[in-house]
């Protein structure tokens, strides 16, 4: 009986420790994307977002665009196309996958702090 009670307690506490990705997205990540991404990736609902990538909701960001695989692979930034593209936007803006692209009119790449926040968000489980 003690083992069952302990197991129940551990299971319940694990559920509370889980990250609320939707709330974290709205509070921390959506404002970053609003400034740097949604101008081309989802702001104008009358147009298709560039590359099929819509940055206006967590579900769409996780899904990713047409070309580069999932936008987010939870716990793995190396497999998350949104992180790779944003990182290239800072480190190698001339790369074809860099976001925002070097030729964008209103090019506002993420700052290193914003990129760190995105990384922590993706790595949270």
N, C-alpha and C positions, 0 to 999 in steps of 0.2 A: 504494500500500500504506500509506503514512504517513497519507493522508487517511482510509482505512478504519479504521485503528487509532485515530486521533484521534476519529473519529465514535463508535466503540465505547466509548471511554473517556468521552466526554461523555454518552452515553446511560446508561451504568452509573452515573455520578456523579449524574445527574438522578434516577434511581430512588432513590438513597439520600437525596437531599434532600427527597423527597416526605414530606408530613406523614402520620403514622399517626393518622388521625382517631379510630379506635376506641380506641386507647390514650389519646389526649388527652382524649377524652370521659370515659372511665372515671376518669382521674386528676383532671381539672380541672372538668369540666362536670357530670357525674352527681352529685357531692356538692352542688353548688349547687341542682340540680333536686330532689334528695332533700329538701332543706330547704324549698324554696319552691313546688314544683310537683306532685310526685307524690301528695301527699295527695288531690288532686282528679283528677289525670291519670295514673292507673295503679297506685296502691299496692294497692288492693283488686281482685284479679283476678276476684272474683265479680261485680263491677259493671263496667259499661262506663265508660271514662274520659269525663269531661265534654268535650263538644264533639268527641268522637271522637279527642282528642289524648292519646296515651300517651307520657309523658316518661321511661319507664323504660329505653329503649334508644336507641342512636344511630339505628338504622334507622327506628324509629317517630318520632323527633324530626325527622329529615330529611323523612319523608313528610308530617308535619303532621296537622292535624285535618280535620274535615268542611267547614269554612267558609272559612278564610282562606288557602288555598293551601299551598305547601310550607313546612314548618317551617324548613328551611335550603336556601338557594340558595347553594352554595359560592362564595365570593369576593364576595358581594353582600348586605350586611346589609339594604339597602333592599327587597330582594325576599324576605327571610327573615321569615316571620310570627312566629316565636318571638322574634326580636330586637325587632321592632316592638312586640309585645305587652308584652314585659318592659320596654322603654324607656318605654312609656306608663304602666306600673305605677309608675314613678318620677316622670315628668314630668307626667302627667295622669291620675291614678288614677280619675277619674270617667268617663273615656272608656269606651265599651262594649267596646272591644278590649283594655283594660288588663288585665294579669295581674300579680299576682292581682287579681281584681275588688275594688273598694272595699268591697263588702258581704260579702266572704269572712270567715268566722269567724276563721280563723287566718291573717290577711293578713300575709305576710312578703315584701314585694317585694325584688327583688335590690338590692344596694348598687351604687353607682356603680363600684366596683372589680370586682364580679362581672359587671356589664354590660359593662365594658371587656374582661374575660376572654372573655365570650361573643362579643363583637365580633371579637376577635383570632382566636378559634377558627373562626368562620365565614369570616373573610377569608383564613385559611391555606389554601393549595392543595396 
